[in-house]
Amino acid sequence: MRPVITLLTDFGLEDGYVAAMKAVMLRICPEVLFVDITHTIPPQNVRSGAFVLETVVRDFPAGTVHLAVVDPGVGTERLPIAVKAADSFFVGPDNGLFSWILGKEPNWQVRILADSRFRRPAASSTFHGRDIFAPAAAHLARGVSFQELGPVCRPRIEPWFAIQRERDGLSGQVVHVDRFGNVVTNIHRDHLPEALTRSDYTIQAGPAVIERTVRTYGEAPPSLPVALVGSSGYLEIAVNQGNAAELLGLVEGQPVRVRFRYLDPPR
């Protein structure tokens, strides 16, 4: 089986940054199979990148190397790291980008990308994606031992995946807005009642209060904000044939409160 490297960045598609990283990796591991997760994470939005990465990694085969670069602190004291977790490897900056992975996996290892054998000489201070992360990812794909990359470290883990349970409901936050304007929260279906469409709860996100839940987007009348569990398993606020984020003024980081209409919500 060919080694697989996925790429997730905020580099966009207009410039040659992604191609430069792939070129470096092809010179090291010519047989690699690239899979582009996305290159349109909003610029510098580490929280959104962390969420999108978490929603797809478990569908890839064991041993996949996930190269993720959303790195507003490039060139600063933040560390370049590699993570071994969930039968996969993750390479990128230690800025919270791997928080969802590290927070949900019970067993993980993290190494600093310190060995000069696995990076380009004279690395640029503004393009670690090409000069540090891409070479490390390619060497892992070739079979270099994870332990060779560098010393062990304790990674930065942001609490973006955490929710708070309360007597009459729970609280979370908006973690992602997709290209359709659907507002995705960190509240998973496992946190909610099984009978989602009974409308046994209301959702407050920013100034908006959502009282109708549906099974799929097409069940909602156009222009009406509704809640549903999306394909990734997380609670979303959506507008059928519309943009919920624009209509309701919602952005990443805003608090979301789910209130059950009974005192003892199911566990």
N, C-alpha and C positions, 0 to 999 in steps of 0.2 A: 504494500500500500504506500502511495506517495505521501510524504510528510505534508501536513496542512498548516498554513499560517493564515490567521485572519487579521484584518486590519480595521481599526476603528479610530477615526481622527475627527478633528474640527478643521481640517485643511481645506475643505471645499474641493471643487473640481476645476477651477479656473487656472491653477498654477501647476508646476511640475513637482510639488513636494512628495506626493504619494508615489509617483513614478521613480523619484530618486531613491526612496526607501526600497522599493521593489528591485531596482537595479542592483543596489548593494547586496540584497539578500540572494538574488540570482547568482551572483558571482561566488557566493559562499555555498549555496545549496541549489544547484541548477534544477534539480528534480522537484522542487517545492510546488505545491498547489496553493495559489492564493485565493482567499475568499474575502471580498470587501463587505464588511458588515455595514458600514456607512462612513462617509467623509463629510457629512453635513450636520454633525453635532453643532449647536450654536457656539460661536467662538468663545473660548475660555469657560464654557459651561461644564465644569467637571461633574457636577451632580447629575446632569442629564446623560453624560457619557457613561457614568458608572451604572445608571439604571439600564440603559440600552444594552450595555455589555452583559449585564446579569440576565436579561430576558432571552438571550440566544445561546449562551455558551454550552448549556447542557444538551443541546441538539447536535453538537459536533462529536466526532469520535474521540476516544481516549487518546491522549498524547498530543492533541492539537495545541499549537502555540498561538496565543492571542496577543497580538501587538496592538496596544492602545496608547494613543498620544493625544491627550487634551492637556496642554501643559503651559498654563499662563506663567508659571515660575521657571521656565527654562533658563538655565545658566545661573540660577541662584543656588542656595544651599540645600534645596530639596534634593533628595537622593534619587538616583536611577536604580530601579529594583527589578527583580524577577520573583514571581510567586509560583509556587507549586501547590495546587489545590484542585479538588474535584477531578482528579485524573488528567489534569491539563496544566499548561504553563501560561503565565501572564507576564508580559514585559511592558514596562512603561514607567512614568514618574510616580514617586511616592507623595502624592498630593490628595489622596482620598479616592482616586479613580477606581481602585479595586475594593472599595468599602463594602459593596453589596456582596461580592464574592467572599471576602474574608469574614464578614459578619454572619454569613449563613452556613459556611463550611466549618465543621468542628475541627478538622485537621488541615493545617497548612504550614508551609515553610516559606520564608522570605530571605532573599540574598541581595546584597548590594552588588551592582554591576561594576566591580572594581578591577577585575583582571584585564590588563591592557591587550591580552591576546584576542579578546572578544569584542573589541571596538576598533573604529578607524583611528589611525594616528592623527594627532593634532585635531581633536574633535572641535567643531564649531561651538561657540557658546550660545548660538541661537537656533541650532538644528540638531538637537539630540536624537530626534526621531531617525534621522539618516545615519548619524555618526556613532551613536551608542546603542539605542534600542534595536534598530534593524539588524546590526551585526549579531547582537546577543540572541535575538529571536532566531536568526538563521542557523547559528551554531547549535542552539537547542534542537532545532528541527533536524539537524544532521546527526544528532545523538550525543553531543557533548554533555557530560555529567552536570547536573544542576549544581552540585557542590563545588564545581570548579569556577563558577562565575564570580564568587567573592564571599565575604564574610556574612554571617547571619545578622539580621537586624529586626527591629520591631517596627512594623509599618504604621502609617497613619490610617486610622479608621474613623470615618465620619458617621454619625448616627442617622444617616438618611433613611435607612431601612427600618428604623425603630418606630413602633407605635406605642401609645399609652392607652391601656384599658381603664375604663371608668365605670362607675356603677350603672349608668344609663347609656353607655355607648363606648366610643373610643375616639382617639385623636391621632392624626397623622399629618402629612403635608403633600403638596404638589411636588412631584419629582421630575416630570417631563411633560412637554407639550409636543405632540406629533405634528406632521405636516398638514394634517386635516384640521388642526385646532382642537383635537381631543385632549382633555386635561387629565393626565394620568397621575394617580396618587400612589403612595406606598402602602395602601391598605389592600391586603390580599383577600381573595375569596375565602380563604380559611378563617379569616377574622369575622366573617359575616354570617348571618343566618342562611341556612340552606335554601329556603324558599325565597330567593331574591325578588321575584316578581310580586310578592305579597304586599310590597311597600310597607314593611313593618318598621321602617326607619326613614329618617330624613338626613340629608347631607348639607352642611354649611361649608362653603369654600369662599373665603373673602366675604364680600357682602351678599353673595348669592345663596339662596336656600333652594335645594332640589328635593322635591317631594315625590317625584315619579321615577320608578325604576323599570327598566325594560330588559329583555333578553338580547336584543340585537338592535342596531341603529334604525333599521327600517320599520320597527314597531312604533317609533315615536313620530308624532306629527312634525312636519318641517317647522323650524325656528323655535321649538320648545326644548329647553335644556332638560336633560334626563341623566340618570345614572345607570351604569351597567358594568358588568365585569368583562373586560376586554380579553383578547386572545392570549395575552401574557399572564392572565390570572389576577390582574390588579383592577381595582375600582377606578372607573373613568367617569368624567362628566363630559357629555357630548351634546351636540345639536345636529339633528338629522339635516343633511344638506346645508350645514352652516358651520361656523367656527366658534366653538364654545369659549376658547381663550379670549378672543376679541370681544365677543358679545358680553362676557361676564367680567372682563378685565382681570383674568387670572394669569399668574406667572409662577415659575418654579420657586419653591420655598414658602409659599403661602400656606397657612395652616388649614387643615380640613378636619371637620368634626362630624362624626356620625352619631346620631342620637336615635336609640331604639325607642319604640313606642310602648315597651313593657319594661319592667324593672329587672328582669332576669334574662338577659340575652343568652342564646345558646352558645356553647363553647366549641 
